[in-house]
Amino acid sequence: MDNIDEIRKNLLDNPPLGYSKEDIHNMTDEDLLKLYNSTIDKNIKYKCRNCGYTCDIPEKIVIKFDKLYGDTYFPPKFSCSNCHGGSMYPLFYKGINGKIFKFGE
């Protein structure tokens, strides 16, 4: 979306958590763009150690799992939806504690 009116309409139709339609309606164009950019999901690429299947997992989900179940030595991992027997690990992920995880290390 490159049109500020389209962005405003999109956010008015689906206000992000913590924002009312009135808040969005009254925002400056600059604040609206900042809000819109913050709502775009970033992804972390994961790979199965068993079958090699790769997929993108939203960064918000990875961070949530890291906060709930992560530790200093292992990144958040997920079950493989392709082979159902392997574990998915990130190709590259900087954990909430600052540790960098790379697939295969």
C-alpha positions, 0 to 999 in steps of 0.5 A, a space after each residue: 500500500 502506497 496510499 495513506 488513505 488506503 492504509 488509514 482505511 485498512 487500519 480503521 477496518 482492523 484496528 490493532 490491539 490497543 487502538 480505537 477507530 477514533 485514535 486511528 482517525 485522528 493520527 497524523 500521516 507520519 504516526 499512521 505510517 509508523 503504526 502500519 509498519 509496526 503491524 507488518 509481521 516479520 518472519 523467522 525461517 525454520 528448517 526441519 532437522 529430519 526432512 529438511 522442510 522449511 517454512 516461515 514462522 511469524 517473529 511474534 510467535 517465535 518471541 512469545 515461545 522464547 519468553 514462555 519456553 526458551 532458555 539460554 542454550 536452545 532456541 524455540 523449536 516447533 514440530 514439523 508439519 511436513 514429516 510429523 517426526 522432526 523438529 523445526 529449528 531457526 536458520 538464524 535467530 537472536 534470542 530474547 537473551 541475546 544469544 544467536 542461534 544458527 541452524 546446525 550449530 
